[in-house]
Amino acid sequence: MSRQAVRLARPPRFGNGLLRERGHDGSLLVEIEPDPLMGTRQWFNFRAQAPDGATISVVDAGATTYPYGWEIANVWVRPPGQSWQAQKPAYADGVLTFPHVASNAPTGYALFPPYPVKKLAAIAEQTRAVPDGEVIPADSASRRAPRLSLGDLDPSDAQVWIICGQHGGEHPALWFADGFLNGLLSTPARTTCGKRFHVVPIANPTGMFAGHLRTTDAGLDPNRHWGDPDPTHCAEVATLLEAMTETGVDMLLDVHTDFEMDHVYLDVLEEWMETHPQLVATRERFEHALAARSPDFAYGRRFPWPSAPSPELLAGMCAPAIERRFGATAVTMELPVGRYRNADDVPGDWTPAKSRALGSATATVIVEDL
């Protein structure tokens, strides 16, 4: 068997995976590259070429940031010329193993289907083409993330911010942003609903493009720097906060991905934030309305905090910081990445289509129900 037929390569964007060893039987032993400074790791995305019967093993899966997540994880596979397909890997003794599915042909493998950036470019063109649309492009020099704005043009109306992709491996959140934007574009009522929407699909472009799990390319977790971000230290957050200060913020939805939980949920911190009752009431209306419109969202699902978050953590996280700074309704939503349970506890696989559908339903809720 030719060892030259065994290869592993990383895509130019969103790639992660290091070939540690090639077996004589064509097997590939792969490691996930850790984020700089923090060392966090979970996300992988690579292309492999190997003979029939070869297996691929992620040998450091047990040492990743969220090891319990492998119990419910899928591995997404993209054979040449085909679309992404989910398969269930084996996980034992800290090693994640799955078969290579296309003999001697480069095949993509990822924890979740990476979001195609060309789709975002197409949505940006649609946004530019409508009278209420505005696109603020990414700026690599200032580390400014791209932003697409739609809705009522009256500056006195409510300003709604949707932040996605703060962490590098959160591709379900990017697909959510795609669904949210498409939902807005297909809803004429957005222009008369008394709200202006500012959607940031990829809040951490440098980290996402580098294939990191949580950090920017400089090794910083953006969701720990919202209290008082230094433009020279965490410009990704500082530029967003500057833009928010210009528009104001009445509602924020910060969308993430949870690698261990098996359902969509809200991370509600109101009891430790002493949140104003009016903001709590708005969050509850949002949550009830979304539960009525989405089969994948159930009212009351929460992150099980074992103890109160520290004041430092609350000061640095996006939603608590925005609530304090602007007096806004600020909600953190977490999406699953593998096998999940819908609102009726029916099991299934979380997919890009489900992220998009939830994003579209969320846009409808904020336009029509709030």
N, C-alpha and C positions, 0 to 999 in steps of 0.2 A: 504494500500500500504506500503510495507516494505521500511523504510528509509535506511536500510543497502544495498539496491540494487542501491543506488545513490552514485557514487564514481567519483573522478577525480584524475588522476595521471599524472606526468610529465615524459617524456622519459629521459633516462640518458644523452642523448646529445640533444642539441637544444631546451630543454623544457622550457616553460614559461606558467604560468597560475595558479592562486591561487583560490581555492574554498572558496568563502566568506560565502555562505549560501546555504542550501538545502531546497527547498520548499516541503510542504506536498504533492504536486501534482507531485513530481519527478523532478521539474525544478532545474537547477543549475545556481546560480549567481556567475560569475567568474570575477576576477580582473587580469589585466596584471601587473606583478611585474616590478617595475622600475629598470633601471640600477643603479649600485652603484655610488654615488657622483653626477653624472649629473642628475639623475632622468628621463632620456629619456625612452620612452616605446612605443611600437607599436606591436612588434612581439609576436605571441602566438603560442603554439604548445603543446597540451595536449591530453590525452586519457580520455574519459568519459564513464561511464556506468550508464544508467538510464532506467526507464520503457517506454512503448509505450506512445506516445503523449507528452513526456517531451520536454521542450525547454531549450536552453542554452543561457544565456544573459551575454555579456561582459559589465558589468555595468559601467566601467570607460572609455569606448571608447571615450567619448567626452572630456576627460581630457588627452588624449595621445598626443604625440609630433606632429602628423600629422592628426588631426581630420577630415580634409576635405577629406582625403584619404578613409574614410569609405563609402563615397558616391559611389565610383567605385570599392570597394574591393570585392573580392570573399572570401568565406570560403571554404577551401579544406577539404574534408571528406574522411576518409579511413576506411570503414567497415571491420570487420575481414575477412581476406583471400582475400581481393579485393585491387585494385589499388586506388590511389587518384582520387577523382572526385570533380569538382568545383560546388558550389551552391551559389546562390545569397542571401545574408542575408538581413534582414531588419535593417535599421538604423533610429532611431528617438529619439529625446530628449537625445542625448548623449549615447544611449544604442544600442549595436549591438546584434541582436537576430537571432537565427537560430534553426531549429528543430534537435533533436537527431534522428538519422536515423536507429539505430539498437537496438531493444529492449533488455535490460539487457545483452548487449555484449559490451566489451570495444571497442570504436570507436575513431579513431584519428581525431583531428581537428587542422588545422593550417592555418595561413595566406597565406602560399604557401607551396607546397610539400618540406619538408626538403631534402637536398641533402644527399644521402646515402654514408657514408664515405667508405664503402666497394667498391664502384665504383671507388673512387680515388685510393684505393690500387690496384685495377685491372689495372688501367691506368698506375700506377707507374711500375708495373711488365712489361707491354708492352713496356714502355719507356726504362727500363733496358735492354730489350732483343734486341734492335736495336743498330747498331754500333755507331750512333750519339747521343744516349740517355744517360742522366745522371740524377740521382735522388738524391737530397740533402734532407734527411729526416728531419722531425720536431725534435726539441730538446727542451723539456720542461724546462730543466735547464737554457738554454740561451734564452728561448722564441722565438726560431727561427722557422719561418713558413716553411712548406714543399715547395720544389721547384723542378720542372721538366724541364729539358733543352733538346732541340732538335734542329737540323738544322746544318748548315755549321760549321765545326770544326775549321776553320781558325780564330785565335783570332783577326786578323786584320779586319775581316768583321764586318758588322753592328750588334750591340747587341740590341735586342728587348725585352723589359720587359712587361709582362702582369700581373697586380696586380688585384686580385679579393678578395672580402670578407674582406675588411678593417673594415666593420661594421657588428655587430653580426647578424642582421636580414636580410642580403642581400643574401638570398638563390637563387634568380634568377641569381645573378652574379656567384655563384658556378656552376650552371648548364651551364652558358656561358663558364666557364673555361673547363668544361667537353667536350663541343662541340668543343672548340678551340683545345684542346689536341688531340681529336680524328680526327679532321680535319688535323692537322699536321701529325699524324701517318699514315694517308691514302694518304698523298701527297708526293711521292718520290722526287719531285722537291725541297723540303725543304733543302735537303743536298747540293744542288748546287746553291741556290738562293742568296748566299752572305750574309745571315743573320743567326744569332743564336738566338733562342727563349728561354726565361726564364719565365716560367709560375708559378705564385704563386696562387694556387686556393683558399687557405684559409689564408689570411694574418693576421687574428686575431683569431687564434684557441681558445684561452681562452675565449674570449667574445662570440664567436659563440657557443661553446660547452655549455657555461653557459646559453644560451638562451637570451642574451642581445640584445638590438636594435642597439646600436652604440659603446659601450665601451668594453675595455678589462675587465678582471675580477677585475682589480684594479680601474676601473671607469674612464679610460682615453679614449678619442676619438683619435685613431691613426692618423686620417686625419687632425689633428691639430698640429702634432709634427714632420713634415718633415724638418723643417728649420734647426734645430741643436739638434737632439734627444739625450737625456741623456740615456746611456745604463742602468743605474739603475732606471730611471724614466719611460721610454717607450722603453723597449728592443725590442718589436715587430718591431718597425720602425728602431731602431738603427742597428739591425742585418741585415735587408733588405738593408739598405743604405750601410752598410759595404760590402755586397756582390755585390751591384751595382758598388761600387767604384773599386772592384777587376776586374770586367768584362768591365766596361764602360757602358754607356747607349746612344744609338743613337735614340731610339724611345721608348716611354712608353705609354701604354694604361691602364688606371686606371678605372676599371669597378665597378659601384655601382648600387644601386636600389633606385628609387624615389617612395615614398609611396603615392604621391598625383597626379603626372602628369600621363597622360594616353597615353604616346607614348615613344618610344626610342628617345633620343636626346643626343647631345654633350654639355657639359658645357664649352664654349669657353671664355677664359679670355684674349684674345690677346690684346684688346684695352687698358687694364689696365696694361698689362705686357710689352708693347712695344716690342712684339715678333718680332724676325728677319724675314724679308720677306721670306727667304728661308724655315724657319720652317713653316710659314703660308702656303706656297705653298705645302709643303709635307702634311700638315693636310688637305688641300683642295683636293689633289689627293686621299688621303685615303677616305675622305667623299664621293666624287663623285663615286669612285670605289665601295664602300660598298652599296651606294644607287642603283647602277646598278646590284648588286649581291643578295641583300636581299629585299624581298617584305615588310619587316617590318621596313626598315630604309629609311628615307627621308632626303635629303640634306637640311640643313638650320634650322632644329628644334633645339631650344636653351632653356636654362633656362632663364626665364625673370627676370634678376637682376633688382630690383627697383632702386638701387643706386650702386655706385662703391663699390666693396669689400674693406675692410680695408687693409692697408699694412700688419698688423699682420695676417690677414686671408690668404692672398696670400703667406706669408712667411711659414705658417704652413701646407698648403694643398699640397698633393702629387704632382700633375701635375705641378703647378707653381714652386714648390721647385726643382723638377727634371729638368725642363727647365733651371732654373737659374744656377744650380750646374753643369750640364753636357752639356748645350747647345743643348739639345735634343728636338725633336718633342714630346710633351707631351700632351696627349688627355685624357679627362675625359668623359666616356660614362655612361649614366644613363638608366637603364631598368625599365619598369613598373612592377607592381606586381599584378594587378587585371584586370579589363576590360580596353581595350586599343583600339587605332586606328592604323591601319597599314599605310604604306606609301601612300596609296590611300584614307586614312581616313575611311576605312571600319572598323566597330567595331568588336571586338571579345574578347576572353579571353587570357591573357598572360599565357603561360604554360611552364613547363620544356622543352618540345620539341621545343618551339619557342626560348627559351634561347639557347638551344644546336645548333639549326640551325643557329642562328645569330653568335654564336661563331665559328662554322665551316666556315661560309661565311667570317668572319673577318680573319681567318687564311689564307684562299685562297687569299684574297685581299693583305695581307702583303707579302705572298710568291710570288704571280704572278703579282701584279699590281703596286707595289711600287719599 
